[in-house]
């Protein structure tokens, strides 16, 4: 018994060693990739093969190993292709070296693979706590099925051994989960640091642009307005001046957006009735859709109080609604929902516009990135910055041709 336990602990070592190597050296080269990750496949395949080679024979034709751990990780933190490649490896090994029944082996792993594919669909959106509960439940369900098989096959004396092995495997599985969750947080922190550095560069650039470009543009605009008042101008000349002034106004608006990224705003933090503010903003934006067949509806609960600067909050929701209107085009609907859940206020803005791809969603909110032909990407960047500055979060759900939903989560006002 003690000897078998030592062998299982050896399996833990050979399983974790390649994963730690991946954690230390390989993940940085794949943290921007979505889908198939060849280095992850190599590391998990190595862990799987090692745990199969060093499997424990604890009774007549009864074999125990930790092969399910790399398979679970492949499906949940890799993708379906990585998971199925590992299933092919383990099925081939069992049939070739462990005298496994080909049909029974294929059915068992097909059921496991299908179950993991279903879990993996929304797995990355769950909290760490729920992930641990979900994977632990799956692990102990598999353990229970083994116990039932032992009883039916007349090996009930081995149940205590299976229980000890399963405890060790469970602890190992949780360790691997925390390694990959740590990787995920590390990648997110690196992304935030890079984004902060980019904001800093943009701030310095915007400050110099404001001084060097904005003042001459104001002078040009002023002279054009003076020239426009000349009675000797033809209609064509007046039209050209109007176009020039309009383009200068557009350029100054873009410069103002860049400045809002650069300079710290003089905010006036106060309690805001978000329902009241949103109703005002919606009425304002309805005038923006007069020439289009776009309807804006809302459904909001009472007592949606937050602590923020009212002008910044107005800027956020004007930007988001304006983006929704432009994404729709000529005909569509926008629905704004507001509700409170626990200590958070949620605002959802759903539109029936053109939607976005997964690649576009990945870069949404970063400076200079825009899905619009003439967009600068600054308006949405400012909105993200404001939301994060008041300890809020923003999430975007979208599909091509199905519309987009912005989910804004803001801390509810707490009376002192």
Residue pairs with C-beta under 8 A, 6 or more apart in sequence:
1 161
4 56
4 58
4 64
4 161
4 165
5 164
5 165
5 168
7 54
7 56
8 56
8 64
8 66
8 165
8 168
8 169
9 168
10 54
11 50
11 51
11 54
11 55
11 56
11 65
11 66
12 66
12 168
12 172
14 47
14 50
14 51
14 54
15 47
15 50
15 51
15 66
15 69
15 70
15 172
15 176
16 47
16 172
16 175
16 176
17 47
18 43
18 44
18 46
18 47
18 50
19 43
19 44
19 47
19 73
19 176
19 179
20 179
21 43
22 39
22 40
22 43
23 179
23 182
23 183
26 39
26 40
26 43
27 39
27 183
27 186
27 187
29 39
30 37
30 39
30 40
31 183
31 187
31 190
34 358
34 362
35 79
35 81
36 78
36 79
36 81
36 82
37 78
37 79
37 82
40 74
40 77
40 78
40 82
41 74
41 78
41 82
41 85
41 86
44 70
44 73
44 74
44 78
44 82
44 86
45 70
45 85
45 86
45 89
47 69
47 70
48 67
48 70
48 71
48 86
48 89
48 90
49 89
49 93
51 65
51 66
51 67
51 69
51 70
52 65
52 67
52 90
52 93
52 97
54 65
55 63
55 64
55 65
55 98
56 63
56 64
56 65
56 165
57 63
58 64
58 158
58 161
58 165
59 155
59 158
59 161
61 99
62 155
62 158
63 98
64 161
64 162
64 165
66 169
66 172
67 90
68 112
68 139
68 142
68 169
69 169
69 172
69 173
69 176
70 86
71 83
71 86
71 87
71 90
71 112
71 116
72 116
72 135
72 138
72 173
73 176
73 177
73 180
74 82
74 83
74 85
74 86
75 82
75 83
75 113
75 116
75 117
75 119
75 120
76 116
76 119
76 120
76 123
76 135
77 180
79 120
80 117
80 120
83 113
83 116
83 117
83 120
84 113
87 109
87 112
87 113
90 109
91 100
91 105
91 106
91 109
94 100
94 105
95 102
95 105
115 138
119 134
119 138
123 131
123 134
126 134
128 181
131 177
131 181
132 174
132 177
135 173
135 174
135 177
136 170
136 173
136 174
139 166
139 169
139 170
139 173
140 166
140 170
143 162
143 163
143 166
146 162
146 166
147 159
147 162
147 163
150 156
150 158
150 159
150 162
151 159
195 366
198 366
198 367
199 261
199 367
199 385
202 258
202 261
202 262
202 367
203 261
203 262
203 263
204 262
205 258
205 262
206 255
206 258
206 259
206 261
206 262
206 263
207 259
207 262
207 263
209 255
209 258
210 255
210 258
210 259
210 262
213 255
214 252
214 255
217 248
217 251
217 252
217 255
218 252
220 248
221 245
221 248
221 249
221 252
224 241
224 244
224 245
224 248
225 245
227 233
227 241
228 238
228 241
228 242
228 245
233 241
254 376
254 378
257 376
257 378
257 379
257 382
258 376
258 378
260 315
260 378
260 382
261 367
261 378
261 381
261 382
261 385
265 309
265 312
267 309
267 312
268 309
268 310
268 311
269 307
269 308
269 309
270 307
270 308
270 309
270 310
271 305
271 306
271 307
271 413
272 305
272 306
272 307
272 308
272 310
272 313
272 413
273 304
273 305
274 300
274 304
274 305
274 306
274 313
274 338
274 345
274 347
274 410
275 300
275 301
275 302
275 304
275 338
277 310
277 313
277 314
277 317
278 298
278 300
278 317
278 336
278 338
278 347
279 298
279 300
281 314
281 317
281 318
281 321
282 296
282 298
282 321
282 336
284 318
285 296
285 318
285 321
285 322
285 325
286 296
288 322
288 325
289 295
289 296
289 325
292 325
292 328
292 329
292 330
292 331
293 330
293 331
293 332
294 325
294 328
294 330
294 331
294 332
294 333
294 334
295 333
295 334
296 321
296 333
296 334
296 335
296 336
297 333
297 334
297 335
297 336
298 335
298 336
298 337
298 338
299 335
299 336
299 337
299 338
300 336
300 337
300 338
300 339
301 338
301 339
301 340
303 340
304 338
304 339
304 340
304 345
304 412
305 345
305 412
305 413
306 313
306 345
306 390
306 410
306 411
306 412
306 413
307 390
307 411
307 413
308 390
308 410
312 386
313 386
315 382
315 383
315 386
316 382
316 383
316 386
316 387
316 408
317 347
317 349
319 379
319 380
319 382
319 383
320 349
320 380
320 383
320 406
320 408
321 334
321 336
321 349
322 379
323 379
323 380
324 334
324 349
324 351
324 353
324 404
324 406
325 334
325 351
326 372
327 351
327 353
327 354
327 355
327 371
327 403
327 404
328 334
328 351
328 352
328 353
328 354
329 353
329 354
332 351
332 352
332 353
332 403
333 351
333 352
334 349
334 350
334 351
334 352
335 348
335 349
335 350
335 351
336 347
336 348
336 349
337 346
337 347
337 348
337 350
338 345
338 346
338 347
338 348
339 345
339 346
340 346
340 412
342 412
343 411
343 412
343 414
344 409
344 410
344 411
344 412
345 409
345 410
345 411
345 412
346 407
346 408
346 409
346 410
347 407
347 408
347 410
348 405
348 406
348 407
348 408
349 405
349 406
349 408
350 403
350 404
350 405
350 406
351 403
351 404
351 405
352 403
353 403
353 404
354 400
354 401
354 403
355 398
355 399
355 400
355 401
355 402
355 403
355 404
356 364
356 371
356 396
356 398
356 399
356 400
356 404
357 400
360 371
360 398
361 396
361 398
363 369
364 371
364 380
364 396
365 380
365 381
365 383
365 384
365 394
366 377
366 381
367 377
367 378
367 381
368 376
368 377
368 378
368 381
369 377
370 376
370 377
370 380
383 394
384 394
387 393
387 394
387 408
387 410
390 410
390 411
391 411
392 408
392 409
392 410
392 411
393 408
393 409
394 406
394 407
394 408
394 409
395 406
395 407
395 409
396 404
396 405
396 406
396 407
397 404
397 405
397 407
398 404
398 405
